[in-house]
Amino acid sequence: MQTRYFQFDAFRTLFEPRKPRNPLVRVALGLLGLAILALMVFVGVFVGTAMILVGLGWNLFAARKVRRARAAAGNVVDAEYHVVRKSALPLAR
């Protein structure tokens, strides 16, 4: 019976990227990485701000809708209230 071993050396180079030797290529890749990072931060801030603004607008619109419904319903109860002392309440059995 023969045992076969898989050689991982060919795949190891795929997952271990090396820095380029040319200094100009190194600088270009570094600037590209910084540009991608700045773009991601900008998009994240923009999306977050848009989500906050949409949420605030949604809440304002919903509150306005509720106020209109209450005003249109017209079933507001206006009453006078009196505090009743405990001694005036009937005894519970």
C-alpha positions in Angstrom: 0.0 0.0 0.0 1.4 3.3 -1.1 0.8 6.5 0.9 0.4 9.7 -1.1 1.3 13.0 0.3 -0.1 16.3 -1.0 2.5 19.0 -1.6 1.2 22.3 -0.2 4.2 24.4 -1.3 2.5 25.4 -4.5 -0.5 26.7 -2.6 1.5 28.4 0.2 2.7 31.0 -2.2 -0.9 31.9 -3.2 -1.8 32.8 0.4 1.5 34.5 1.4 1.8 37.6 -0.9 5.2 39.1 -1.0 6.0 42.8 -1.2 7.2 43.9 -4.6 10.9 44.8 -4.8 10.5 47.9 -6.9 10.2 50.9 -4.5 7.9 52.7 -7.0 5.5 49.8 -7.1 5.6 49.6 -3.3 4.7 53.3 -3.0 1.9 52.9 -5.7 0.4 50.0 -3.9 0.6 51.8 -0.6 -1.2 54.8 -2.0 -3.8 52.6 -3.6 -4.4 51.0 -0.2 -4.8 54.4 1.4 -7.2 55.5 -1.3 -9.3 52.4 -0.9 -9.4 52.9 2.9 -10.4 56.6 2.5 -13.1 55.6 0.0 -14.5 53.1 2.5 -14.5 55.6 5.3 -16.2 58.2 3.2 -18.9 55.8 2.0 -19.4 54.6 5.6 -19.8 58.1 6.9 -22.1 59.0 4.0 -24.3 55.9 4.4 -24.5 56.4 8.2 -25.5 60.1 7.8 -28.1 59.1 5.2 -29.5 56.5 7.5 -29.8 59.0 10.4 -31.4 61.6 8.2 -33.9 59.1 6.8 -34.8 57.9 10.3 -35.3 61.4 11.5 -37.5 62.2 8.5 -39.5 59.0 9.1 -40.1 59.9 12.7 -41.1 63.5 11.9 -43.5 62.3 9.2 -45.1 59.7 11.5 -45.5 62.3 14.3 -47.2 64.7 11.8 -49.5 61.9 10.7 -50.5 61.1 14.2 -51.2 64.8 15.0 -53.4 65.1 12.0 -55.3 61.9 13.0 -55.9 63.2 16.5 -57.0 66.6 15.3 -59.4 65.0 12.8 -60.9 62.6 15.3 -62.0 65.4 17.6 -62.6 63.0 20.6 -60.7 65.0 23.2 -62.1 64.7 26.7 -62.0 67.8 28.8 -62.8 67.2 32.5 -62.2 68.3 36.1 -60.7 65.9 38.5 -61.0 65.8 42.3 -58.8 63.9 44.7 -60.8 61.5 46.9 -59.4 60.7 50.4 -59.2 57.1 51.5 -61.7 57.5 54.2 -64.4 58.4 51.7 -63.9 55.1 49.8 -66.2 52.2 50.6 -64.8 49.3 52.6 -63.7 46.3 50.4 -65.1 42.9 51.5 
